Amino acid sequence: MSSIVSRARSSSLPNFLAWRALGFRTICSGGLGIAPSSSPPASAGIKILESFKEEFEVGSRVVTLETGKIARFANGSVVLGMDETKVLSTVTCAKSKSPGDFLPLTVDYQEKMFAQGLIPNTYMRREGAPKERELLCGRLIDRPIRPLFPSGFYHEVQIMANVLSSDGKQDPDILAANAASTALMLSDVPWGGPIGVIRLGRIGGQIVVNPTMDELSSSDLHLIYACTRDKTMMIDVQAREITEKDLAAALRLAHPEAVKYIDPQIRLAAKAGKQKKEYKLSMLSEKTLEKVTDLAAERIESVFTDPSRGKFERGEALENIGKDVEKVFEEEGDQESLSILPKAVDTVRKKIVRSRMISEGFRVDGRHLDEVRPIYCESHHLPALHGSALFSRGDTQVLCTITLGAPGDAQRLDSLVGPPKKKFMLHYTFPPFCTDEVGKKLGLNRREVGHGTLAEKALLAVMPPEEDFPYTVRINSEVMASDGSTSMASVCGGSMALMDAGISLRAHVAGVSVGLVTDVDPSSGEIKDYRIVTDILGLEDHLGDMDFKIAGTRTGVTASQLDIKPAGIPLDIVCESLENARKARLQILDHMEREINSPRDQQCRLATLKYTNDALRNLIGPMGALKRKIEEETGARLSIDDGTLTIVAKNQAVMDKAQEKVDYIIGREIVVGGVYKGTVTSIKEYGAFVEFNGGQQGLLHMSELSHEPVSKVSDVLHIGKYITMMCIDTDVRGNIKLSLKALLPKPTSRPEKLPVVKEAVSVETSSFGETVASLPSVVEPPQKSKLAVPAVVIRTAVECDEAEKSSSVDKNTKPKRAATVKPDRKPKSTASKQTVKEDETLNSTATEESRDDCGDTLTQDDKLKCTSLENNSNIVSSSKGKKPSRKEKQSDNEAGESPSISARKLKIGTEMTAKVHQIRTHGLVLDLGGGIRGMYKFEGDEETEFEIGDTLQVKCTSFSSKGIPVMALVDEEDV
């Protein structure tokens, strides 16, 4: 021994690495042992690790199991590899048992981004709380492993699975489950394994073992199957309406493939595993169990044979029975029995329920084994939401709501494998009040995440393809009351809520839970008898052996999940349960389809618009400020992704408001016939310019303002007015023509001409001494000649005087002129005014009647001649003689002359009789006849009074830039 110590001291290695120098093996195999004397001594400074490895083939993949190289201090550790993906699983166990009466097993699965050579995108650049996928993978490992621990083993056990590297081809979850089984085999923890876990897919009708992630995307079946050598432990299925027959065939193919993992684990444990340690198990004594049976069996049976009792009535009665038994043990002072009394009472209760179901075929609520609880369905439960439904089955009640969102609202998945986003989400919530309990909500719950994912898989199979429905959907499943199968109730309620939201599902999906009660031979462990139970209660789930959740349509299964309590169930019983679930599912679907069997009209408005990336950048604004402002003002949600803008609104009013703001900023493609909204930016004499569609300008001509004639644009529009108009034309230069009257209803018929009412004009004198005339109540508007077709467009003075719009005066106001009054422009008497107005009305009526007769009886050429003669009769020739005064002109007009001029004959120097049409601040608008308007500007030294209807002798002196005749008065002074 002294020689061994001296050899150790002479070694240059540290003490904790000097095992080889002392002649011992490394710790990698689970214990210390004397190394063979023939092994060569280790070189100085070199650490030698002894590892053990198993290599085998499953499907077309090579799988390796290796232990002893890393994580040597763990109770059991192994690295499982497939291709370039490697997963480390470790097992540790507490030295003392927990004070409870259950197995405190914890399974943690973790993915870190270093496994793919990436740095996390989080703010801290490190992984934080477990993600949903990590929780689901932990449940996937836990479910097949937990039933194989021996009864009464209550020591705390922790299994940790860490992904060391990932090539992105294989999902590491299956590898982690097999690695956890191997680590338990290598440890000293008592366990009834090993198990094998396999993944299957079906592509083109062919079963594929260990499919890659790319292959799974085209597979209509995603099956995860776990088993021991001869029994099924766990099933997890996501499918696209696969039939029960095809699913059973896939399960039978999966079993031999999963068994291939078992023998390599046994061989590796034989080479490197630890000796199983003797742990103290907490077992019920036969004496205590018999005593509890004598005291409580009859009373417990009376509770379970009374179907009138509800969930809480049964629970209260059983609690009272337990208290009475506890009092008996307290009086006897049996402290050992008191510590295990709850477990003993539960065991007696379990035996009574199971034996009654097997022997009599009746359940605690009086139903037959294959009978479904009463169902109540209600869609559109919350009309204000996008979609909602209330589903009740027995005492279980679930409220499902739908929220529709833009593609940008999709959930981002930070995982090593799989898609980066998820557009369909189902969030399941199990609040404490649903079971009349007090509790706290603390973060993500493994059970809630698992149940929600199962329901999500079931409904995903019937969703419309992404090309037809590219939006994000979120289902909230709120459990209102729980008495078993809340996850399957979420499937039913979610299916109805989706149709209520207007989503075109391929078919309704319903789900039901199937249970199992077995009679096992205690000596051999073989099943002597069993009963399959449909639509199980919460109590039947607790006291039974199986919880097999199966969801699907009338055509086939879309999702299923099997959880068991004993150490395995024969596969034949599992396959038989599929048919029982199908019959119950069809009954539930009948109720759902009677409530709602087709999608409702979509309440939420969704719009997808295409723009250039530059336009979308303008919409987003600096740091997204403009986009957020639009969302706050309208209540809509805007999602932008590579040239696509998606607007999600609660109703049509919100959608219209959001689109208006978007159109105003970046616009849309201008389409003839499209309706747009914009703001008037400027007003011209011929129309108005409107800014719309992201800054584009369009012309709204005055002829397009209304179906009725409009004399002045400013009478209808003003700068800054927000209007809705239609695009009626575009040209190659990009000019856009708009119209208001295209959106107005057309008049059904032309209104009849109003009769000419001759009324005496009442004359009143104001307090200032001015004469005020009351005009007739009905005056026929002047009619434009149908035959007068001017050769050139001559614009009216009404349209040209835009600069004076702010200072325009009322037509009935008489403007004051300058100080000098010319003798021939004195105010006319009231009597002469009345006579002139009456004569003008008669002459106008006669002229219109003659024109109508002419137009009805003559040919086109004759019409032109008629018009020419009519116009020529109204032309006053230019002469060098003395011009008539204003009074003379007025008397001429009284004689019945109706001055008129054609556009072709109007030239500079032409004299004619004109009528005052409008009075402006700086001049007059004159009616030259033939629908032509001229203008006369006041001179600075003039002061007189004009009235509408006065006749003046005028001469054309020039034309304005807009083609409007400029007239001058012809007086005797000008001769």
Secondary structure, 3 states (H helix, E strand, C coil): CHHHHHHHHHCCCCHHHCCCCCCECCHHHCCCCECCCCCCCCCCCCCCCCCEEEEEEECCEEEEEEECCCCCCCCEEEEEEECCEEEEEEEEEEEEECCCCCCCEEEEEECCHHHHCCCCCCCCCCCCCCCHHHHHHHHHHHHHHHHHCCCCCCEEEEEEEEEEECCCCCCHHHHHHHHHHHHHHHCCCCCCCCCEEEEEEEECCEEEECCCHHHHHCCCEEEEEEECCCCEEEEEEEEEEECHHHHHHHHHHHHHHHHCCHHHHHHHHHHHCCCCCCCCCCCCCHHHHHHHHHHHHHHHHHHHCCCCCCHHHHHHHHHHHHHHHHHHHHHHCCHHHHHCHHHHHHHHHHHHHHHHHHHHCECCCCCECCCCCCEEEEECCCCCCCEEEEEEECCEEEEEEEEEECHHHCEECCCCCCCCEECEEEEEECCHHHHCCCCCCCCCCHHHHHHHHHHHHHHHCCCCCCCCCCCEEEEEEEEEECCCCHHHHHHHHHHHHHHHCCCCCCCCCEEEEEEEEEEECCCCCCEEEEEEEECCCHHHHHHCCEEEEEEECCCCEEEEEEEECCCCECHHHHHHHHHHHHHHHHHHHHHHHHHCCCCCCCCCEEEEEECCHHHHHHHHCHHHHHHHHHHHHHCCEEEEECCEEEEEECCHHHHHHHHHHHHHHCCCCCCCCCEEEEEEEEEECCEEEEEECCCEEEEEEHHHCCCCCCCCHHHCCCCCCEEEEEEEEECCCCCEEEECHHHCCCCCCCCCCCCCCCCCCCEEECCCCCEEECCCCCCCCCCCCCCCCCCCCCCCHHHHCHHHHHHCCCCCCCCCCCCECCHHHCCCCHHHHHHHHHHHHHHHHHHHHHHHHHHHHCCHHHHHHHHHHHHHCCCECCCCCCCCCHHHHHHHHHCCCCCCCCCCCCCCCCEEEEEEEEECCCEEEEEEECCEEEEEECCCCECCCCCCCCEEEEEEEEECCCCCEEEEECCHHHC
